Amino acid sequence: MSAALLLAVLMAPLASADSGDETITVNHVVLVDTPPHPEWEWNYSYQVEVSNLQMDVNYIAVILYKQTGDDEWRADWWWDDIESDGDQFDQPLMLQRGCYFINASLYETEDLNSDAENATVLAAADLDFVVGTGTCVDGAYSEDAEYPGTHDGGGGTDAGGLPGFGLILSITAALGAALIATRRE
């Protein structure tokens, strides 16, 4: 009996080495559509890809995302129609501005379906991403630039970095100064 146990322990790494080259990658999370107001949901899309899959193995991927600093996952997708090496999965997301984290994990279908809590993750990928026009530093979201059309009541003019002067007023002042300077000569 101990010889059978020893043989099983020695064979386990060899069995997992045959199917240990699979990879899953989060290729990108991209902005699809900017909302009319920054407080509304932003339309993004992500793409996950699998590669180095073994023949005669059925795979399933679980994709989760959450807002950084939040303890609970917001949603999960079960990509259960993986057919071949190089398959890609595209999915839209509607999210509020903030810092987010996406995780993709690859499993053997039978392993996950029989005992989800103890299923072996064959490959995993993570990606941090930002929703909105701001940036994330240490998980905290902040706006870098103002949202188009909201900084002055929707007029869309830019003060050009000069305190108290709008773009038109700045150009007019520069032209006036040039006119006065040429008349004095």
Secondary structure, DSSP 8 states (H G I E B T S, - for coil): -HHHHHHHHHHHHHHHHHT---EEEEEEEEEEE--SSTTS-EEEEEEEEEES--TT--EEEEEEEEETT-SS--EEEEE----STT-EEEEEEEE-SEEEEEEEEEEEHHHHHH-GGG----EEEEEEEEESSSEEETTEEE-SS--TT-TTSS-----TT-TT--HHHHHHHHHHHHHHHHHH-
